[in-house]
Amino acid sequence: MTTNNHLQYAKTVLTAETLKLINKPPYNHYGWKILDRWAYNSPRELKELETQGELVLLSRLLEQQQLEQDALTTTQALEALATGTVPHEILAENEIATEL
């Protein structure tokens, strides 16, 4: 299995089977960053989500990935990012919760 560099923290929390699934489409760098953020900030909650079943975790991740990707790829967001705004600020402005 090729390990994704964005999964630095997630690989210490999740099983190899789960990581293998997350390294495939439809998951992308937005999803990998989200997963690593969750693993860093809420490792127990992430592990609990995984124990509820792959479908539960993968669905939750895909939903969050879509929310964040949509918010961060608008013309306005891309312009803000280019001028120094950080992604977390854009997500907060759009009232998108970033934690589990």
Secondary structure in CASP SS format (residue, H / E / C, confidence):
PFRMAT SS
TARGET T0000
AUTHOR 0000-0000-0000
METHOD secondary structure of the structure
MODEL  1
M C 1.00
T C 1.00
T C 1.00
N C 1.00
N H 1.00
H H 1.00
L H 1.00
Q C 1.00
Y C 1.00
A H 1.00
K H 1.00
T H 1.00
V C 1.00
L C 1.00
T C 1.00
A H 1.00
E H 1.00
T H 1.00
L H 1.00
K H 1.00
L H 1.00
I H 1.00
N C 1.00
K C 1.00
P C 1.00
P C 1.00
Y C 1.00
N C 1.00
H H 1.00
Y H 1.00
G H 1.00
W H 1.00
K H 1.00
I H 1.00
L H 1.00
D H 1.00
R H 1.00
W H 1.00
A H 1.00
Y H 1.00
N H 1.00
S C 1.00
P H 1.00
R H 1.00
E H 1.00
L H 1.00
K H 1.00
E H 1.00
L H 1.00
E H 1.00
T H 1.00
Q C 1.00
G C 1.00
E H 1.00
L H 1.00
V H 1.00
L H 1.00
L H 1.00
S H 1.00
R H 1.00
L H 1.00
L H 1.00
E H 1.00
Q H 1.00
Q H 1.00
Q H 1.00
L H 1.00
E H 1.00
Q H 1.00
D H 1.00
A H 1.00
L H 1.00
T C 1.00
T C 1.00
T H 1.00
Q H 1.00
A H 1.00
L H 1.00
E H 1.00
A H 1.00
L H 1.00
A H 1.00
T C 1.00
G C 1.00
T C 1.00
V C 1.00
P H 1.00
H H 1.00
E H 1.00
I H 1.00
L H 1.00
A H 1.00
E H 1.00
N C 1.00
E C 1.00
I C 1.00
A C 1.00
T C 1.00
E C 1.00
L C 1.00
END
